[in-house]
């Protein structure tokens, strides 16, 4: 029974040490299991406070004195200008902030990520430009088709008018011929009467 008591006491002490150890913070394990914030705009994507994030980064950009300190503000502003759900969406402004970031702090970890964004933004702008050009060409083609149809309809109306005029002219000619025919029948009838009168 003494051995059993000793084992239980030892187990209890180990369990208490384990519990206490779990509550204490270690300098080596403080961030274990928690990912560092590698993408600062992540918080604003969740909260939706784009206005506050914008004001904070504009202020940070105005007050920073070192290029490396300004790099994150440029990065965050370029995010606001190139993220489609942001009310500040404006790709050309995003490109300006990315260019400033690359020029002022080329060694910054934000510069490499911003370069990827720049390529994506440029590709998207090219695609949008192609879409706009295609839409303009399609619109021109539709306008040309409408103009052609209008011209065809006008030609058709002219042809129709000419045909109506021709039909009217032929109707008039038929009426004249009918009158002449009736006149010649009258003459024929009169001549027959005269012939019969001469014969009797």
PyMOL commands that set and color helices and strands:
alter all, ss='L'
color gray80, all
select helices_A, chain A and resi 2-23+42-47+50-63+67-82+91-104+109-199
alter helices_A, ss='H'
color red, helices_A
deselect
rebuild
show_as cartoon
